[in-house]
Amino acid sequence: MKRWPRMTVFRAFAAAIIGLACIEATGVAVAFVAEHVERLNVTGSCVECDLSGADLRAADYSNVNPDQANLKGAFLYKANLSGVNLARANLAEAILIGADLGGANLRRANLVRADLRGANLIGADLRGADLSGAILIQDQIDLACGDDSTRLPEGRVIPDC
C-alpha cells in the first residue's frame, strides 16, 4: 500500500477547504477549466470555453474571442473587455465592477444578476441580452444600445441600436 507524504495530504486538504470556503463565501462554484483559461491567454480565442467562476480580475482581454463562453460567476473586476465578442456568452452573476465593456458585442448574452457597477458600456451592443436583476444604473444603459428583446432590470430603458 502506497503512503502519501504528509505535506501532499496537507496541501490537498487545504486546497479542498479553501475551495469550499470560496463556494460558501460567493455562492458560486469554481468550475472553470484551467486549460480553457490558458488557451484564451495564449491563442486569444476560446469558443464555448468554460471559465465559470474564474478569477480574471484586471485581465486585458481586449483582443480575444471568447465567443459563447461560460463566464457564469467569473470575477472580472476591472477587466478590459473593450470591443470583445461576448455574443451568447453566459455572464450570469459575473462580477464586472469597473470592467471596460466599451464597444463589446453582448448580443443575446446572459447577464442575469451580473454586477456591472462602474462598468463602461459605451457603445456596447446589448441586443437580445438578458440583464434581469443586473446591478447597474440608467446612465450606463444610456451609453449602450439594445432592442425590444433586450431584458433590463425593472424601470430601465435602453436606446435602440
Buried (B, 14 or more C-beta within 10 A) or exposed (E): EEEEEEEEEEEEEEEEEEEEEBBEEBEBBBBBBEEBBEBBEEEEBBEEBBBBBBBBBEBEBBEBBBBBBBBBBBBBBBBBBBBBBBBBBBBBBBBBBBBBBBBBBBBBBBBBBBBBBBBBBBBBBBBBBBBBBBBBEEEBBBBBBBBEEBBBBEEBEBEEB
